[in-house]
Amino acid sequence: MTANWRILVRSRRLPERSWLSWLAIPFVYEIYTLIRGPIVDWYPYPFIDPRRQGYLSMSITLVVVFVGMELMAFGVYWLVTRGRDAKRRTDPSAIT
């Protein structure tokens, strides 16, 4: 499956800030969980549950998790674009 994708799918350049858009769903999910949690008296993860740790500690944890997700998203973007840039440098006829 991956081989087909690498061979048959025409590659195109990712926009420079595309990795930021990948974080929209986790961010919306965090907000949704914080709104829904008190209504149903249930939180899906302990690190999102303010009843156990308080809002300050939970907020710090969420910021750390979100920054970690940003770093991972940027890392994936960087690896993908670095591979394409390296291919372009070695093969001038490579499709961008």
Number of C-alpha atoms within 10 A of each C-alpha: 5 7 8 8 10 10 9 9 9 9 13 9 11 12 9 11 10 12 19 13 9 14 14 10 9 12 13 11 11 14 11 11 18 16 11 13 16 13 9 8 9 14 16 9 8 12 16 21 20 17 13 11 13 11 13 10 15 18 15 12 14 16 12 12 13 16 12 12 16 16 13 13 18 18 13 13 19 14 12 13 16 12 12 18 15 10 15 14 11 10 10 9 9 12 12 13
